[in-house]
Amino acid sequence: MTTTPIKPQLTFEQFLENLPDAEGRYEFVNGEITRILPTRRHETIAELITDLMKNEVKRLNLNYFVSGRIMIRTFRKDGKEQGRYPDVSVVDKTIWLANPRAYSALTEPLQLAVEIVSTNWEDDYIDKQDEYQRLGILEYWIVDYLAVGSRDILGNPKQPSIMVCLLDENGVYQTNLYQGKDKIVSRTFPELTLTVEQILAA
């Protein structure tokens, strides 16, 4: 996935007012409107995870809304607003339905966010992880199907991995790394039966 800056140094409100009319996904990063251009493989994995989570919501009648089209407002360490667009978002349905006419970014924390890692892996492993923790997103999946993260994270030799970050009682992410035939353990979907291999086979 590559990103292309569109317009520099806007405020967050200006970003929402000046989103391009062209189809596509856009984030607000460091004062700029940035277009997200995912690869087909990226989209395939995101759609698979979305479908699996939607099925769990329906099967267990959970009070969640699952979508790949939710923008959220986050904050950098310096307090500046960002506009993020997770590949998969799981939000409390009560929160989602509370303001059905809203077009602006969601300001409440998601229950779960999924990011599919691309070549700019630091965005997902460092920047977004910090912003999502600060916002209070309870569960954050980092799906590194290209194994582009550092060896410190993925091991040596590196291999495709999924990292699940769970917010603890102190508001800090505790992370678990899953690879190969490992079953992914999700706090949001505890009955989900899914391995890393199954996701990567999509």
MDAnalysis code that builds the backbone (N, CA, C; Angstrom):
import MDAnalysis as mda
import numpy as np

u = mda.Universe.empty(606, n_residues=202, atom_resindex=np.repeat(np.arange(202), 3), trajectory=True)
u.add_TopologyAttr("name", ["N", "CA", "C"] * 202)
u.add_TopologyAttr("resid", np.arange(1, 203))
u.add_TopologyAttr("resname", ["MET", "THR", "THR", "THR", "PRO", "ILE", "LYS", "PRO", "GLN", "LEU", "THR", "PHE", "GLU", "GLN", "PHE", "LEU", "GLU", "ASN", "LEU", "PRO", "ASP", "ALA", "GLU", "GLY", "ARG", "TYR", "GLU", "PHE", "VAL", "ASN", "GLY", "GLU", "ILE", "THR", "ARG", "ILE", "LEU", "PRO", "THR", "ARG", "ARG", "HIS", "GLU", "THR", "ILE", "ALA", "GLU", "LEU", "ILE", "THR", "ASP", "LEU", "MET", "LYS", "ASN", "GLU", "VAL", "LYS", "ARG", "LEU", "ASN", "LEU", "ASN", "TYR", "PHE", "VAL", "SER", "GLY", "ARG", "ILE", "MET", "ILE", "ARG", "THR", "PHE", "ARG", "LYS", "ASP", "GLY", "LYS", "GLU", "GLN", "GLY", "ARG", "TYR", "PRO", "ASP", "VAL", "SER", "VAL", "VAL", "ASP", "LYS", "THR", "ILE", "TRP", "LEU", "ALA", "ASN", "PRO", "ARG", "ALA", "TYR", "SER", "ALA", "LEU", "THR", "GLU", "PRO", "LEU", "GLN", "LEU", "ALA", "VAL", "GLU", "ILE", "VAL", "SER", "THR", "ASN", "TRP", "GLU", "ASP", "ASP", "TYR", "ILE", "ASP", "LYS", "GLN", "ASP", "GLU", "TYR", "GLN", "ARG", "LEU", "GLY", "ILE", "LEU", "GLU", "TYR", "TRP", "ILE", "VAL", "ASP", "TYR", "LEU", "ALA", "VAL", "GLY", "SER", "ARG", "ASP", "ILE", "LEU", "GLY", "ASN", "PRO", "LYS", "GLN", "PRO", "SER", "ILE", "MET", "VAL", "CYS", "LEU", "LEU", "ASP", "GLU", "ASN", "GLY", "VAL", "TYR", "GLN", "THR", "ASN", "LEU", "TYR", "GLN", "GLY", "LYS", "ASP", "LYS", "ILE", "VAL", "SER", "ARG", "THR", "PHE", "PRO", "GLU", "LEU", "THR", "LEU", "THR", "VAL", "GLU", "GLN", "ILE", "LEU", "ALA", "ALA"])
u.atoms.positions = np.array([
    [0.850, -1.187, 0.000],
    [0.000, 0.000, 0.000],
    [0.884, 1.235, 0.000],
    [0.563, 2.212, -0.837],
    [1.293, 3.468, -0.859],
    [0.356, 4.592, -0.451],
    [0.933, 5.674, 0.065],
    [0.129, 6.828, 0.453],
    [0.625, 8.054, -0.293],
    [-0.299, 8.932, -0.637],
    [0.029, 10.115, -1.412],
    [-0.534, 11.356, -0.735],
    [0.329, 12.303, -0.273],
    [-0.183, 13.537, 0.317],
    [-1.013, 14.319, -0.692],
    [-2.170, 14.863, -0.249],
    [-3.067, 15.589, -1.131],
    [-3.015, 17.100, -0.875],
    [-3.104, 17.501, 0.388],
    [-3.167, 18.921, 0.704],
    [-2.536, 19.142, 2.070],
    [-1.600, 20.092, 2.206],
    [-0.825, 20.207, 3.446],
    [-1.493, 21.021, 4.544],
    [-1.138, 20.691, 5.778],
    [-1.356, 21.491, 6.978],
    [-2.756, 22.063, 7.151],
    [-3.710, 21.179, 7.310],
    [-5.072, 21.582, 7.610],
    [-5.357, 21.323, 9.083],
    [-6.430, 21.921, 9.578],
    [-6.940, 21.519, 10.877],
    [-7.790, 20.269, 10.680],
    [-8.139, 19.607, 11.761],
    [-8.949, 18.400, 11.648],
    [-10.320, 18.706, 11.053],
    [-10.923, 19.825, 11.473],
    [-12.229, 20.207, 10.928],
    [-12.125, 20.499, 9.432],
    [-11.051, 21.148, 9.021],
    [-10.855, 21.424, 7.594],
    [-10.678, 20.128, 6.811],
    [-10.011, 19.165, 7.415],
    [-9.857, 17.855, 6.779],
    [-11.218, 17.229, 6.495],
    [-12.105, 17.262, 7.492],
    [-13.432, 16.670, 7.304],
    [-14.230, 17.421, 6.245],
    [-14.041, 18.734, 6.176],
    [-14.785, 19.549, 5.215],
    [-14.217, 19.452, 3.804],
    [-12.957, 19.046, 3.672],
    [-12.289, 19.082, 2.375],
    [-11.891, 17.712, 1.852],
    [-12.569, 16.683, 2.326],
    [-12.277, 15.357, 1.794],
    [-12.548, 15.330, 0.292],
    [-11.645, 14.793, -0.496],
    [-11.854, 14.753, -1.952],
    [-13.123, 14.000, -2.323],
    [-13.732, 14.402, -3.443],
    [-14.937, 13.740, -3.926],
    [-14.641, 12.370, -4.538],
    [-13.384, 12.182, -4.958],
    [-13.025, 10.914, -5.597],
    [-13.171, 9.763, -4.610],
    [-13.559, 8.621, -5.158],
    [-13.699, 7.446, -4.309],
    [-12.346, 7.060, -3.726],
    [-12.404, 6.457, -2.569],
    [-11.168, 6.038, -1.929],
    [-11.211, 6.329, -0.446],
    [-10.166, 5.921, 0.237],
    [-10.057, 6.145, 1.672],
    [-8.964, 7.171, 1.931],
    [-9.227, 8.050, 2.879],
    [-8.290, 9.120, 3.194],
    [-8.091, 9.214, 4.695],
    [-6.858, 9.471, 5.104],
    [-6.562, 9.705, 6.505],
    [-6.015, 11.117, 6.673],
    [-6.085, 11.603, 7.893],
    [-5.540, 12.910, 8.250],
    [-4.298, 12.657, 9.088],
    [-3.131, 12.877, 8.484],
    [-1.868, 12.519, 9.126],
    [-0.932, 13.717, 9.120],
    [-0.587, 14.173, 10.317],
    [0.360, 15.285, 10.462],
    [-0.051, 16.511, 9.657],
    [-1.349, 16.833, 9.693],
    [-1.841, 18.035, 9.041],
    [-2.114, 17.908, 7.564],
    [-2.010, 16.699, 7.011],
    [-2.209, 16.503, 5.579],
    [-3.298, 15.471, 5.313],
    [-4.024, 15.659, 4.210],
    [-4.939, 14.636, 3.723],
    [-4.115, 13.629, 2.934],
    [-4.173, 12.380, 3.353],
    [-3.367, 11.334, 2.736],
    [-4.272, 10.235, 2.205],
    [-4.143, 9.938, 0.929],
    [-4.950, 8.881, 0.330],
    [-4.331, 7.527, 0.601],
    [-5.168, 6.558, 0.965],
    [-4.720, 5.197, 1.222],
    [-4.988, 4.358, -0.024],
    [-3.944, 3.709, -0.527],
    [-4.079, 2.900, -1.734],
    [-3.666, 1.468, -1.420],
    [-4.591, 0.657, -0.912],
    [-4.242, -0.718, -0.561],
    [-4.119, -1.609, -1.785],
    [-3.268, -2.632, -1.655],
    [-3.157, -3.627, -2.721],
    [-4.376, -4.561, -2.677],
    [-4.552, -5.347, -3.715],
    [-5.670, -6.299, -3.740],
    [-5.514, -7.341, -2.638],
    [-4.291, -7.784, -2.395],
    [-4.051, -8.755, -1.320],
    [-4.444, -8.167, 0.035],
    [-4.070, -6.918, 0.242],
    [-4.427, -6.186, 1.459],
    [-5.943, -6.176, 1.642],
    [-6.662, -5.838, 0.594],
    [-8.123, -5.764, 0.645],
    [-8.751, -7.141, 0.870],
    [-8.177, -8.166, 0.264],
    [-8.715, -9.515, 0.422],
    [-8.653, -9.964, 1.872],
    [-7.517, -9.722, 2.521],
    [-7.366, -10.111, 3.930],
    [-8.300, -9.292, 4.812],
    [-8.409, -7.995, 4.543],
    [-9.304, -7.142, 5.329],
    [-10.755, -7.604, 5.200],
    [-11.175, -7.953, 3.989],
    [-12.552, -8.415, 3.778],
    [-12.811, -9.747, 4.472],
    [-11.824, -10.641, 4.457],
    [-11.981, -11.923, 5.135],
    [-12.201, -11.710, 6.635],
    [-11.364, -10.877, 7.250],
    [-11.495, -10.628, 8.690],
    [-12.825, -9.954, 8.993],
    [-13.216, -8.993, 8.162],
    [-14.506, -8.323, 8.343],
    [-15.649, -9.332, 8.315],
    [-15.643, -10.210, 7.319],
    [-16.713, -11.210, 7.185],
    [-16.749, -12.161, 8.378],
    [-15.580, -12.609, 8.834],
    [-15.519, -13.522, 9.969],
    [-16.078, -12.880, 11.228],
    [-15.726, -11.615, 11.444],
    [-16.212, -10.921, 12.635],
    [-17.704, -10.618, 12.533],
    [-18.174, -10.286, 11.349],
    [-19.613, -10.075, 11.166],
    [-20.384, -11.364, 11.439],
    [-19.822, -12.475, 11.009],
    [-20.480, -13.759, 11.257],
    [-20.576, -14.059, 12.746],
    [-19.518, -13.730, 13.498],
    [-19.539, -13.951, 14.942],
    [-20.586, -13.064, 15.616],
    [-20.661, -11.809, 15.176],
    [-21.663, -10.896, 15.729],
    [-23.066, -11.447, 15.498],
    [-23.311, -11.924, 14.285],
    [-24.635, -12.455, 13.954],
    [-24.909, -13.760, 14.695],
    [-23.922, -14.649, 14.734],
    [-24.105, -15.969, 15.353],
    [-24.414, -15.864, 16.842],
    [-23.712, -14.935, 17.519],
    [-23.854, -14.802, 18.971],
    [-24.752, -13.636, 19.377],
    [-25.310, -12.946, 18.350],
    [-26.182, -11.796, 18.620],
    [-25.482, -10.770, 19.511],
    [-24.252, -10.401, 19.134],
    [-23.461, -9.438, 19.902],
    [-23.841, -8.021, 19.520],
    [-23.697, -7.107, 20.449],
    [-24.084, -5.711, 20.234],
    [-22.939, -4.907, 19.614],
    [-22.460, -5.393, 18.454],
    [-21.366, -4.726, 17.747],
    [-21.771, -4.420, 16.309],
    [-21.141, -3.381, 15.768],
    [-21.240, -3.068, 14.343],
    [-19.839, -3.202, 13.772],
    [-19.707, -3.962, 12.682],
    [-18.403, -4.228, 12.074],
    [-18.364, -3.618, 10.684],
    [-17.297, -2.877, 10.389],
    [-17.212, -2.215, 9.089],
    [-15.756, -1.906, 8.744],
    [-15.500, -1.781, 7.468],
    [-14.194, -1.321, 6.990],
    [-14.260, 0.111, 6.516],
    [-15.313, 0.838, 6.911],
    [-15.510, 2.202, 6.394],
    [-15.776, 3.208, 7.528],
    [-15.102, 3.019, 8.660],
    [-15.296, 3.926, 9.790],
    [-14.025, 4.741, 10.018],
    [-14.180, 6.043, 10.026],
    [-13.058, 6.916, 10.353],
    [-13.115, 7.264, 11.835],
    [-11.945, 7.288, 12.474],
    [-11.891, 7.632, 13.888],
    [-10.917, 8.780, 14.110],
    [-11.211, 9.583, 15.115],
    [-10.305, 10.671, 15.490],
    [-9.378, 10.184, 16.589],
    [-8.088, 10.353, 16.368],
    [-7.095, 9.976, 17.366],
    [-6.228, 11.200, 17.685],
    [-5.290, 11.024, 18.610],
    [-4.392, 12.110, 18.994],
    [-2.954, 11.616, 19.045],
    [-2.048, 12.452, 18.534],
    [-0.624, 12.174, 18.675],
    [-0.173, 12.505, 20.097],
    [1.078, 12.175, 20.411],
    [1.615, 12.466, 21.735],
    [1.573, 13.951, 22.052],
    [1.734, 14.786, 21.017],
    [1.738, 16.235, 21.233],
    [0.332, 16.833, 21.272],
    [-0.689, 15.979, 21.218],
    [-2.066, 16.446, 21.323],
    [-2.723, 16.793, 20.006],
    [-1.994, 16.755, 18.891],
    [-2.580, 17.091, 17.601],
    [-3.490, 15.970, 17.121],
    [-4.610, 16.379, 16.511],
    [-5.604, 15.419, 16.048],
    [-5.153, 14.726, 14.762],
    [-5.521, 13.448, 14.672],
    [-5.308, 12.663, 13.467],
    [-6.647, 12.049, 13.078],
    [-6.789, 11.713, 11.825],
    [-7.974, 11.007, 11.358],
    [-7.554, 9.674, 10.777],
    [-7.896, 8.595, 11.437],
    [-7.468, 7.257, 11.019],
    [-8.633, 6.453, 10.459],
    [-8.300, 5.508, 9.605],
    [-9.295, 4.717, 8.882],
    [-8.890, 3.241, 8.975],
    [-9.155, 2.574, 10.101],
    [-8.739, 1.176, 10.241],
    [-9.282, 0.289, 9.126],
    [-8.538, -0.752, 8.807],
    [-8.999, -1.693, 7.784],
    [-10.264, -2.405, 8.219],
    [-10.367, -2.687, 9.518],
    [-11.591, -3.260, 10.086],
    [-11.844, -2.570, 11.425],
    [-13.076, -2.152, 11.651],
    [-13.470, -1.534, 12.918],
    [-14.640, -2.292, 13.513],
    [-14.566, -2.528, 14.811],
    [-15.681, -3.117, 15.559],
    [-16.056, -2.105, 16.628],
    [-17.298, -1.618, 16.580],
    [-17.742, -0.578, 17.500],
    [-19.013, -1.028, 18.205],
    [-19.169, -0.598, 19.438],
    [-20.407, -0.860, 20.180],
    [-21.576, -0.295, 19.377],
    [-22.565, -1.127, 19.089],
    [-23.676, -0.695, 18.242],
    [-24.457, 0.459, 18.867],
    [-24.501, 0.493, 20.196],
    [-25.190, 1.593, 20.872],
    [-24.519, 2.926, 20.559],
    [-23.187, 2.936, 20.556],
    [-22.441, 4.142, 20.195],
    [-22.685, 4.494, 18.736],
    [-22.635, 3.486, 17.870],
    [-22.788, 3.721, 16.430],
    [-24.165, 4.304, 16.091],
    [-25.202, 3.817, 16.763],
    [-26.565, 4.243, 16.456],
    [-26.981, 5.507, 17.203],
    [-26.157, 5.980, 18.135],
    [-26.533, 7.136, 18.950],
    [-26.663, 8.415, 18.125],
    [-25.906, 8.496, 17.020],
    [-25.949, 9.696, 16.178],
    [-25.954, 9.261, 14.712],
    [-27.064, 8.708, 14.228],
    [-27.091, 8.091, 12.898],
    [-26.900, 9.062, 11.741],
    [-27.119, 10.347, 11.963],
    [-26.977, 11.321, 10.872],
    [-25.576, 11.927, 10.787],
    [-24.691, 11.534, 11.700],
    [-23.352, 12.132, 11.749],
    [-22.510, 11.693, 10.554],
    [-21.769, 12.646, 10.001],
    [-20.800, 12.349, 8.948],
    [-19.372, 12.417, 9.469],
    [-19.192, 13.048, 10.610],
    [-17.849, 13.275, 11.133],
    [-17.235, 11.985, 11.658],
    [-15.948, 12.055, 11.962],
    [-15.230, 10.890, 12.464],
    [-15.741, 10.490, 13.840],
    [-15.682, 9.200, 14.104],
    [-16.079, 8.687, 15.406],
    [-15.048, 9.125, 16.442],
    [-15.512, 9.681, 17.553],
    [-14.589, 10.153, 18.586],
    [-14.496, 9.194, 19.767],
    [-15.462, 8.277, 19.896],
    [-15.411, 7.294, 20.969],
    [-14.461, 6.157, 20.578],
    [-13.873, 5.488, 21.570],
    [-12.965, 4.382, 21.242],
    [-13.706, 3.191, 20.660],
    [-13.094, 2.550, 19.678],
    [-13.623, 1.308, 19.133],
    [-13.452, 0.182, 20.149],
    [-14.214, -0.862, 19.957],
    [-13.987, -2.093, 20.712],
    [-12.754, -2.797, 20.174],
    [-12.628, -2.791, 18.840],
    [-11.512, -3.496, 18.203],
    [-11.176, -2.802, 16.887],
    [-9.887, -2.691, 16.595],
    [-9.420, -2.156, 15.317],
    [-8.420, -3.131, 14.721],
    [-8.470, -3.288, 13.399],
    [-7.524, -4.142, 12.690],
    [-6.805, -3.304, 11.638],
    [-5.480, -3.406, 11.612],
    [-4.693, -2.776, 10.559],
    [-3.897, -3.863, 9.838],
    [-3.980, -3.850, 8.512],
    [-3.188, -4.750, 7.682],
    [-1.899, -4.017, 7.335],
    [-0.774, -4.569, 7.727],
    [0.506, -3.872, 7.584],
    [0.942, -3.837, 6.124],
    [1.437, -2.667, 5.716],
    [2.013, -2.514, 4.383],
    [3.490, -2.172, 4.530],
    [4.095, -1.716, 3.471],
    [5.540, -1.469, 3.508],
    [5.920, -0.378, 4.510],
    [5.015, 0.571, 4.753],
    [5.278, 1.602, 5.766],
    [4.847, 1.076, 7.138],
    [5.506, 0.003, 7.574],
    [5.056, -0.762, 8.735],
    [5.110, 0.027, 10.035],
    [5.992, 1.042, 10.110],
    [6.075, 1.821, 11.349],
    [4.759, 2.506, 11.690],
    [3.959, 2.853, 10.674],
    [2.661, 3.490, 10.914],
    [1.793, 2.622, 11.817],
    [1.738, 1.316, 11.512],
    [0.852, 0.417, 12.243],
    [1.459, -0.059, 13.560],
    [2.760, -0.352, 13.537],
    [3.417, -0.884, 14.726],
    [3.731, 0.195, 15.769],
    [3.925, 1.426, 15.332],
    [4.360, 2.474, 16.257],
    [3.318, 3.578, 16.377],
    [3.073, 4.315, 15.279],
    [2.201, 5.493, 15.352],
    [0.772, 5.130, 15.726],
    [0.161, 4.222, 14.967],
    [-1.234, 3.878, 15.235],
    [-1.383, 3.129, 16.551],
    [-0.425, 2.285, 16.873],
    [-0.508, 1.581, 18.149],
    [-0.532, 2.582, 19.306],
    [0.303, 3.608, 19.219],
    [0.329, 4.640, 20.262],
    [-0.978, 5.425, 20.289],
    [-1.476, 5.811, 19.114],
    [-2.716, 6.589, 19.046],
    [-3.914, 5.765, 19.509],
    [-3.974, 4.504, 19.121],
    [-5.111, 3.665, 19.503],
    [-5.097, 3.369, 21.001],
    [-3.908, 3.199, 21.553],
    [-3.806, 3.023, 23.000],
    [-4.270, 4.282, 23.720],
    [-3.845, 5.434, 23.235],
    [-4.231, 6.701, 23.861],
    [-5.739, 6.927, 23.777],
    [-6.355, 6.527, 22.652],
    [-7.801, 6.685, 22.489],
    [-8.574, 5.717, 23.383],
    [-7.951, 4.585, 23.707],
    [-8.624, 3.600, 24.555],
    [-9.296, 2.483, 23.789],
    [-8.815, 2.209, 22.567],
    [-9.346, 1.076, 21.799],
    [-8.933, -0.209, 22.519],
    [-9.915, -1.012, 22.884],
    [-9.678, -2.126, 23.799],
    [-8.844, -3.252, 23.188],
    [-8.962, -3.447, 21.878],
    [-8.244, -4.537, 21.219],
    [-7.776, -4.076, 19.849],
    [-6.506, -4.332, 19.549],
    [-5.921, -3.866, 18.297],
    [-5.130, -4.998, 17.665],
    [-5.537, -5.379, 16.435],
    [-4.837, -6.419, 15.686],
    [-3.925, -5.775, 14.643],
    [-2.689, -6.248, 14.589],
    [-1.745, -5.850, 13.541],
    [-1.467, -7.094, 12.705],
    [-1.929, -7.080, 11.475],
    [-1.807, -8.247, 10.595],
    [-0.656, -7.996, 9.616],
    [0.476, -8.634, 9.881],
    [1.688, -8.419, 9.085],
    [1.889, -9.614, 8.158],
    [1.122, -9.644, 7.066],
    [1.183, -10.785, 6.151],
    [2.446, -10.781, 5.302],
    [3.112, -9.627, 5.201],
    [4.356, -9.516, 4.435],
    [5.596, -9.738, 5.292],
    [5.399, -9.830, 6.608],
    [6.523, -9.962, 7.552],
    [7.536, -8.839, 7.365],
    [7.030, -7.607, 7.327],
    [7.912, -6.454, 7.120],
    [8.311, -5.779, 8.425],
    [7.708, -6.182, 9.551],
    [8.091, -5.616, 10.836],
    [9.516, -5.997, 11.201],
    [10.024, -5.415, 12.255],
    [11.413, -5.659, 12.645],
    [11.587, -7.054, 13.232],
    [12.834, -7.552, 13.228],
    [13.133, -8.854, 13.819],
    [12.893, -8.847, 15.326],
    [13.030, -7.691, 15.943],
    [12.767, -7.587, 17.376],
    [11.323, -7.960, 17.693],
    [10.422, -7.722, 16.728],
    [9.010, -8.017, 16.918],
    [8.654, -9.406, 16.397],
    [9.113, -9.730, 15.184],
    [8.677, -10.943, 14.498],
    [9.591, -12.141, 14.702],
    [10.760, -11.916, 15.290],
    [11.716, -12.995, 15.462],
    [12.632, -13.128, 14.251],
    [13.589, -14.055, 14.357],
    [14.572, -14.259, 13.293],
    [14.705, -15.758, 13.034],
    [14.344, -16.241, 11.829],
    [13.912, -15.446, 10.673],
    [12.494, -14.905, 10.842],
    [12.227, -13.809, 10.163],
    [10.895, -13.207, 10.237],
    [9.891, -14.078, 9.485],
    [8.661, -14.086, 9.984],
    [7.596, -14.793, 9.289],
    [6.280, -14.039, 9.483],
    [5.338, -14.234, 8.563],
    [4.048, -13.540, 8.684],
    [3.434, -13.765, 10.057],
    [2.867, -12.698, 10.615],
    [2.407, -12.739, 11.999],
    [1.173, -11.882, 12.189],
    [0.475, -12.170, 13.281],
    [-0.610, -11.304, 13.734],
    [-0.335, -10.978, 15.191],
    [-0.304, -9.697, 15.501],
    [-0.077, -9.259, 16.868],
    [-1.387, -8.710, 17.408],
    [-1.817, -9.224, 18.552],
    [-3.042, -8.760, 19.193],
    [-2.661, -7.986, 20.448],
    [-3.053, -6.715, 20.472],
    [-2.762, -5.840, 21.609],
    [-4.042, -5.659, 22.417],
    [-3.979, -5.976, 23.697],
    [-5.137, -5.869, 24.580],
    [-4.870, -4.817, 25.648],
    [-5.802, -3.891, 25.799],
    [-5.645, -2.813, 26.772],
    [-5.814, -3.369, 28.183],
    [-4.823, -3.110, 29.063],
    [-4.935, -3.596, 30.432],
    [-5.601, -2.551, 31.326],
    [-5.675, -2.837, 32.621],
    [-6.376, -1.955, 33.556],
    [-5.692, -0.607, 33.714],
    [-4.441, -0.506, 33.281],
    [-3.716, 0.759, 33.354],
    [-3.746, 1.530, 32.037],
    [-4.519, 1.016, 31.077],
    [-4.616, 1.689, 29.787],
    [-3.402, 1.483, 28.901],
    [-2.681, 0.372, 29.110],
    [-1.471, 0.069, 28.344],
    [-1.686, -1.236, 27.579],
    [-1.249, -1.258, 26.317],
    [-1.406, -2.480, 25.525],
    [-0.443, -3.574, 25.980],
    [-0.995, -4.770, 26.177],
    [-0.211, -5.983, 26.367],
    [-0.367, -6.800, 25.091],
    [0.754, -7.225, 24.510],
    [0.704, -7.810, 23.174],
    [1.006, -9.308, 23.178],
    [0.333, -9.999, 22.266],
    [0.574, -11.416, 22.021],
    [0.825, -11.616, 20.543],
    [1.880, -12.362, 20.218],
    [2.261, -12.597, 18.826],
    [1.830, -13.993, 18.412],
    [1.156, -14.076, 17.250],
    [0.671, -15.347, 16.730],
    [1.258, -15.588, 15.345],
    [1.686, -16.834, 15.103],
    [2.280, -17.203, 13.818],
    [1.853, -18.614, 13.446],
    [1.877, -18.893, 12.146],
    [1.629, -20.252, 11.669],
    [0.285, -20.815, 12.089],
    [0.316, -21.939, 12.801],
    [-0.905, -22.631, 13.213],
    [-1.456, -22.122, 14.543],
    [-0.855, -21.065, 15.096],
    [-1.340, -20.511, 16.363],
    [-2.795, -20.070, 16.230],
    [-3.597, -20.402, 17.222],
    [-4.967, -19.913, 17.275],
    [-4.965, -18.504, 17.875],
    [-5.588, -17.574, 17.181],
    [-5.649, -16.190, 17.635],
    [-6.644, -16.076, 18.785],
    [-6.212, -15.494, 19.881],
    [-7.075, -15.316, 21.047],
    [-7.566, -13.875, 21.074],
    [-8.884, -13.708, 20.993],
    [-9.502, -12.385, 20.957],
    [-10.390, -12.193, 22.179],
    [-10.228, -11.067, 22.840],
    [-11.096, -10.751, 23.975],
    [-12.499, -10.390, 23.495],
    [-12.588, -9.731, 22.352],
    [-13.880, -9.316, 21.804],
    [-14.674, -10.504, 21.280],
    [-13.973, -11.451, 20.629],
    [-14.615, -12.628, 20.049],
    [-13.969, -13.894, 20.626],
    [-14.260, -14.214, 21.894],
    [-13.573, -15.327, 22.555],
    [-13.858, -16.693, 21.948],
    [-14.953, -16.818, 21.197],
    [-15.283, -18.114, 20.580],
    [-14.779, -18.223, 19.144],
    [-14.092, -17.190, 18.679],
    [-13.571, -17.204, 17.314],
    [-12.492, -18.261, 17.184],
    [-12.658, -19.165, 16.237],
    [-11.670, -20.218, 15.977],
    [-10.957, -19.892, 14.676],
    [-9.741, -19.360, 14.816],
    [-9.053, -18.834, 13.647],
    [-7.543, -18.886, 13.880],
    [-6.818, -19.352, 12.892],
    [-5.353, -19.376, 12.975],
    [-4.767, -18.353, 12.007],
    [-3.504, -18.057, 12.222],
    [-2.812, -17.136, 11.310],
    [-2.793, -17.722, 9.900],
    [-2.530, -19.001, 9.793],
    [-2.490, -19.650, 8.475],
    [-3.806, -19.494, 7.722],
    [-4.914, -19.604, 8.428],
    [-6.218, -19.484, 7.783],
    [-6.428, -18.092, 7.217],
    [-5.993, -17.083, 7.922],
    [-6.117, -15.720, 7.413],
    [-5.202, -15.512, 6.205],
    [-3.986, -15.998, 6.298],
    [-3.017, -15.775, 5.219],
    [-3.329, -16.602, 3.981],
    [-4.183, -17.618, 4.130],
    [-4.565, -18.444, 2.976],
    [-5.642, -17.781, 2.125],
    [-6.151, -16.640, 2.577],
    [-7.238, -15.959, 1.847],
    [-6.791, -15.560, 0.462],
])
